[in-house]
């Protein structure tokens, strides 16, 4: 899941809104959404790429050349590449995952959808994802788009975040609550 630092969230939302408006104006909204989805997946999958965008030790030029090479290989379009280059020049690459999440949320709101971040201990199957999306649609009364991630530290269960609401049914949190309850009875 993306970070939720107060400063980063406002900044990410402003960058995402600017990119959204520009992409909409140029008629490239679908392409930019696809590019950001691909780039977000690459960042999530690669520890080296996460280090590249987060390291304050790397120069702007090193970050730009490294990230641009990755984006070129992934077939990321020029509008998205220019946006990422701008973020890099402004030393904002560490907030790139938050910018991508904010862009997705803005796109989903425009389509009348609600975005749900789901973390699980193991990857969810298509059947599980569809069932969860159906339950959330019933509960929230709108189409729900799931963004799933894997966090082995959860041990089991799910953590579902929709907007500012979070439901934590993970085994890790249940064990923590049980441990806290046991301290009171000993």
KOLBAPA-793404 format. One record per residue (C-alpha): residue in three letters; x, y, z. Coordinates in steps of 0.001 Angstrom, whole numbers, plus 500000, padded with zeros to 6 digits. Layout:
BEGIN
ALAXYZ
...
//
This chain:
BEGIN
UNK500000500000500000
UNK501082503544499532
UNK502371505640502373
UNK500030508004504116
UNK502365510724505358
UNK500372513962505617
UNK502786516057503545
UNK503234513449500834
UNK499511512923500366
UNK498740516582499518
UNK501802516816497311
UNK500976513573495522
UNK497398514711494960
UNK498567518005493431
UNK500994516273491069
UNK498374513678490140
UNK495751516365489497
UNK498137518265487216
UNK498955515115485245
UNK495276514152485082
UNK494285517567483715
UNK497085517551481141
UNK496328513999480020
UNK492634514826479722
UNK493399517981477729
UNK495640516034475326
UNK493166513127475012
UNK495683510701476546
UNK493909509821479801
UNK493607506104479045
UNK497221505853477856
UNK498589507654480935
UNK496456505491483235
UNK497829502372481537
UNK501401503689481731
UNK501086504567485414
UNK499620501153486153
UNK502569499474484446
UNK505095501767486166
UNK503454501271489567
UNK503638497515489112
UNK507323497720488236
UNK508064499829491324
UNK506094497467493550
UNK507866494381492176
UNK511449495678492197
UNK513386496536495358
UNK516138498002493152
UNK513676500344491448
UNK512249501407494826
UNK515800502187495991
UNK516421504162492793
UNK513440506448493335
UNK513897506819497109
UNK517659507226497524
UNK518739510783498371
UNK522314509696497641
UNK521730509354493904
UNK521969512466491751
UNK518954513668489803
UNK520745512702486606
UNK521441509149487791
UNK517813508739488877
UNK516591510182485570
UNK518774507946483371
UNK517985504813485388
UNK514250505412485529
UNK514042506582481924
UNK515765503393480751
UNK513252501291482713
UNK510318503275481304
UNK511643503029477738
UNK511992499251478087
UNK508451499026479502
UNK507000501059476616
UNK505861503980478777
UNK504594506874476661
UNK506186510313476382
UNK503631512200478497
UNK504150509886481460
UNK507915509868480966
UNK507974513680480939
UNK505876513749484107
UNK508255511357485875
UNK511230513410484663
UNK509638516547486127
UNK509046514779489431
UNK512701513732489372
UNK513971517248488662
UNK511910518443491632
UNK513297515606493842
UNK509800514117494236
UNK510422510592492946
UNK510031509126496441
UNK506362510173496266
UNK505832508540492861
UNK503823505571494255
UNK501535508038496081
UNK501158510100492895
UNK500165506985490973
UNK497629506046493657
UNK496194509583493655
UNK495888509534489845
UNK494093506168489975
UNK491723507461492669
UNK490906510559490611
UNK490279508412487528
UNK488058506038489528
UNK486017508927490990
UNK485466510256487491
UNK484150506845486418
UNK481917506563489496
UNK484058503827490990
UNK485465503365494457
UNK489048502198494889
UNK489870499635497570
UNK493419498763498630
UNK493609495118499691
UNK496610493512501366
UNK496761489759501874
UNK499362487296503116
UNK499264485413499796
UNK498107486455496322
UNK494336486304495944
UNK492847484072493275
UNK490531485469490611
UNK487573483863492420
UNK488554485452495737
UNK489110488851494115
UNK485744488708492345
UNK483945487645495545
UNK485568490444497548
UNK484733493031494873
UNK481123491798494860
UNK480806492061498649
UNK482311495546498651
UNK479996496625495825
UNK477007495462497846
UNK478242497180501015
UNK479260500454499364
UNK476655500700496609
UNK479151501420493829
UNK481519499580491532
UNK484733498780493371
UNK488182498550491788
UNK490599496469493843
UNK494321497191494055
UNK495794494099495658
UNK499180493724497294
UNK500873490910499169
UNK502234491341502707
UNK503486488014504115
UNK503757489623507582
UNK499939489510507816
UNK500158485701508260
UNK496572485303507025
UNK493367487262506463
UNK493012490645504764
UNK493484494338505351
UNK491009496324503245
UNK491250500106502977
UNK488577502186501261
UNK489225505896501563
UNK489843506647505222
UNK488126503434506385
UNK490144500320507096
UNK489084496806508049
UNK491920494697509446
UNK490987491025509691
UNK494568489815509454
UNK495857487046511660
UNK498684489348512770
UNK496252491905514251
UNK494076489188515809
UNK497130487733517555
UNK498134491206518744
UNK494652491786520207
UNK494735488365521872
UNK498184489084523341
UNK496889492408524708
UNK493832490706526221
UNK496015488030527814
UNK498165490662529534
UNK495080491944531346
UNK494164488522532760
UNK497598487333533904
//
